[in-house]
């Protein structure tokens, strides 16, 4: 009894696959074809001989059409047969399934679908985040391009300023080179006497007055210089001796003789022979 119960439990009560409808379709099509052929034959037999050829031609054409239709129907039947075979195999596979495993399979598929949905949501969020970051990067790039343009403008302005500064430095260097041997001195503006410069060197004494009346008057000896100096009014003349190193041996003597002649004088020591003095008031 127990064995019979197990056999009854395992018995498959699922409906079997029926091919009656398929066979009915084939039988109906075959019958229709026979009916059409018989009607054509009757029509040919009833036609007179003069129209037999035309009818024969039409029959042949109809036969060709019917053959083509039959060919198409055969192909359709083959396709239907293949589909039926596939359905049969699928039913066999479904029969092998254990009904007790279907809920687990369902749960597994549902879990996979939920995981796929979660993955799609995650991908959607990541895509939005990526698009946001891409937009930020585009904005940054645009800002960097603007900053680059500004920096390029500033660079050109700075380069122009550098060129101007270089020109200024070059002019200053030229000016410094021009006046490197010039020493400035000052005299007392409150003194009413006219300043007269005596540039004393070893080879000559050069006289210049600051008012421009005496210009580069040169003397080769102290005596010649003193003779000319005595022609100037002592009450209106103030001698400034510019003493270079080569004139140290006679400068004191010249200064003393000018003092004896009644002239007021001052002295300015020049450190180098090539230096020249320019004057100014104080």
C-alpha positions in Angstrom: 0.0 0.0 0.0 2.8 2.4 0.9 4.4 1.8 -2.5 1.2 2.4 -4.3 0.7 5.7 -2.4 4.2 6.9 -3.4 3.4 5.9 -7.0 0.2 7.8 -6.9 2.0 10.9 -5.3 4.5 10.9 -8.1 1.9 10.5 -10.9 1.8 13.5 -13.2 -1.7 14.8 -13.6 -0.7 17.7 -15.9 -2.6 17.7 -19.3 -0.8 16.1 -22.2 0.1 18.0 -25.3 -2.5 17.6 -28.1 -1.8 17.8 -31.8 -5.4 17.3 -32.9 -5.7 20.9 -34.0 -2.6 20.8 -36.1 -3.8 17.6 -37.8 -7.1 19.2 -38.4 -5.4 22.2 -40.1 -3.4 19.8 -42.4 -6.5 17.8 -43.3 -8.6 20.8 -44.0 -5.9 22.4 -46.3 -5.5 19.0 -48.2 -9.3 18.8 -48.6 -9.5 22.3 -49.9 -6.7 21.7 -52.4 -8.4 18.5 -53.7 -11.7 20.4 -54.0 -10.1 23.2 -56.0 -8.4 20.7 -58.3 -11.6 18.8 -58.9 -13.5 22.1 -59.6 -10.8 23.1 -62.1 -11.0 19.7 -63.8 -14.8 20.0 -64.1 -14.5 23.5 -65.5 -12.0 22.3 -68.1 -14.2 19.5 -69.1 -17.2 21.8 -69.5 -15.4 24.4 -71.6 -15.5 24.1 -75.4 -12.4 23.2 -77.4 -11.8 26.8 -78.5 -11.4 28.0 -75.0 -9.5 24.9 -73.8 -6.1 26.4 -74.4 -7.0 29.6 -72.6 -8.4 27.6 -69.7 -5.4 25.3 -69.8 -3.1 28.4 -69.6 -5.2 29.8 -66.7 -5.1 26.4 -65.0 -1.4 26.2 -65.3 -1.1 29.7 -63.9 -3.4 28.8 -61.0 -1.5 25.6 -60.5 1.7 27.5 -60.2 0.1 29.9 -57.8 -1.3 27.0 -55.8 2.2 25.3 -55.9 3.7 28.5 -54.5 1.0 28.7 -51.9 1.6 25.0 -51.0 5.3 25.8 -50.8 4.7 28.7 -48.4 2.3 26.5 -46.4 4.9 23.8 -46.1 7.4 26.3 -44.8 4.9 27.6 -42.4 4.1 24.0 -41.3 7.8 23.3 -40.8 8.1 26.5 -38.7 5.0 25.4 -36.7 6.5 21.9 -36.3 9.7 23.4 -35.0 7.8 25.6 -32.6 5.7 22.7 -31.4 8.9 20.7 -30.9 10.4 23.5 -28.9 7.2 23.8 -26.8 7.2 20.1 -26.2 10.8 20.2 -25.0 9.9 23.2 -22.8 7.0 21.3 -21.3 9.3 18.3 -20.6 11.7 20.6 -18.8 8.8 22.1 -16.9 7.6 18.6 -15.9 11.0 17.9 -14.5 10.8 20.9 -12.2 10.1 20.2 -8.6 7.1 22.2 -7.5 8.6 22.6 -4.0 11.6 24.5 -5.5 9.5 27.0 -7.4 9.1 29.4 -4.4 12.8 29.4 -3.8 13.5 30.0 -7.5 10.9 32.8 -7.4 12.6 34.3 -4.4 16.0 34.1 -6.0 14.7 35.8 -9.2 12.9 38.5 -7.1 16.2 39.0 -5.2 18.1 39.4 -8.5 15.5 41.8 -9.8 15.7 43.9 -6.5 19.5 43.9 -6.7 19.3 45.0 -10.4 16.8 47.8 -9.4 19.2 48.9 -6.6 22.1 48.8 -9.0 20.1 50.9 -11.5 19.3 53.4 -8.8 23.0 53.5 -7.8 24.1 53.9 -11.4 21.5 56.7 -11.8 22.8 58.5 -8.7 26.4 58.0 -9.8 25.5 59.4 -13.3 23.9 62.4 -11.7 26.9 62.9 -9.5 29.2 62.5 -12.5 27.2 65.0 -14.5 27.4 67.5 -11.6 31.1 67.0 -11.2 31.5 67.4 -15.0 29.6 70.6 -14.9 31.7 71.9 -12.0 34.9 70.9 -14.0 33.5 72.8 -17.0 32.8 75.8 -14.9 36.3 75.6 -13.4 37.8 75.3 -16.9 35.9 78.4 -18.0 37.1 80.3 -14.9 40.6 79.1 -15.5 40.5 80.3 -19.1 39.2 83.7 -17.9 42.0 83.8 -15.3 44.5 82.8 -17.9 43.3 85.6 -20.2 43.6 88.1 -17.3 47.1 86.7 -16.4 48.1 87.0 -20.0 47.0 90.6 -20.0 48.9 91.2 -16.7 51.9 89.4 -18.2 51.9 91.7 -21.2 51.5 94.8 -19.0 54.3 93.6 -16.7 56.5 92.8 -19.7 55.9 96.4 -20.9 56.7 97.7 -17.5 59.8 95.6 -17.4 60.9 97.0 -20.7 60.2 100.5 -19.5 62.2 99.8 -16.2 65.0 98.4 -18.2 65.1 101.5 -20.4 65.0 103.6 -17.2 67.8 101.6 -15.6 69.9 101.8 -18.8 69.4 105.6 -18.9 70.3 105.8 -15.2 73.4 103.7 -15.8 74.3 106.0 -18.7 73.7 109.0 -16.5 75.7 107.5 -13.7 78.5 106.7 -16.1 78.4 110.3 -17.3 78.4 111.9 -13.9 80.5 109.3 -12.0 83.5 111.7 -12.0 81.5 114.7 -11.0 81.5 115.9 -7.4 78.9 118.5 -6.2 79.9 121.3 -3.8 78.0 124.2 -2.3 78.8 127.7 -1.2 77.2 130.2 1.1 74.5 132.1 -0.8 74.5 134.9 1.8 78.1 135.8 0.7 77.7 138.7 -1.8 81.0 138.1 -3.5 81.1 136.4 -6.9 82.4 132.8 -6.7 85.3 132.0 -9.1 86.6 128.5 -9.4 90.2 127.6 -9.7 90.6 124.0 -10.9 94.1 123.1 -9.8 96.0 120.2 -11.3 99.6 119.4 -12.0 99.8 120.8 -15.6 97.4 123.8 -15.4 95.0 125.9 -13.5 91.6 126.5 -15.1 89.4 129.4 -14.0 85.6 129.6 -14.3 83.2 132.0 -12.8 79.8 130.8 -11.8 78.1 133.8 -13.4 79.5 132.7 -16.8 81.7 135.8 -17.4 84.9 133.7 -17.2 84.9 130.4 -19.0 87.7 127.8 -19.0 90.6 130.4 -18.7 93.7 128.3 -18.4 97.1 129.1 -16.8 100.2 127.0 -17.0 102.0 128.6 -14.0 101.0 129.9 -10.6 102.5 133.4 -11.5 100.3 133.7 -14.6 97.2 132.7 -12.5 98.1 135.2 -9.7 98.7 138.1 -12.2 95.2 137.5 -13.7 93.6 137.1 -10.3 94.9 140.4 -9.1 93.1 142.1 -12.0 89.8 141.1 -10.4 88.3 143.3 -7.6 89.1 141.8 -4.2 86.0 143.2 -2.6 83.7 141.4 -5.1 85.6 138.1 -5.8 85.6 134.9 -3.8 88.0 132.3 -5.0 87.2 128.5 -4.5 90.3 126.3 -5.0 89.5 122.9 -6.4 92.6 121.0 -5.4 93.3 117.7 -7.1 96.0 115.3 -5.8 98.6 116.4 -8.3 98.2 120.0 -7.1 98.7 119.4 -3.4 102.4 120.6 -3.5 101.5 124.2 -4.7 97.9 124.6 -3.5 98.8 126.0 -0.1 101.3 128.5 -1.6 98.6 129.7 -4.1 96.0 130.1 -1.4 98.5 132.1 0.8 99.4 134.4 -2.1 95.7 135.0 -2.8 95.1 135.8 0.9 98.0 138.3 0.8 96.5 139.9 -2.3 93.3 140.5 -0.2 91.1 137.8 -1.7 88.7 135.6 0.3 89.1 132.0 -0.7 87.8 128.6 0.1 89.2 125.1 -0.7 87.7 121.9 -1.9 89.7 118.7 -2.0 89.0 116.4 -5.0 90.0 112.8 -4.4 90.6 111.8 -8.0 92.2 113.6 -10.9 89.4 112.8 -13.3 86.7 114.2 -11.0 85.0 117.5 -11.9 83.0 119.6 -9.5 79.6 121.2 -10.1 78.3 123.9 -7.7 75.2 124.7 -6.0 73.9 127.3 -3.4 73.0 126.6 0.2 
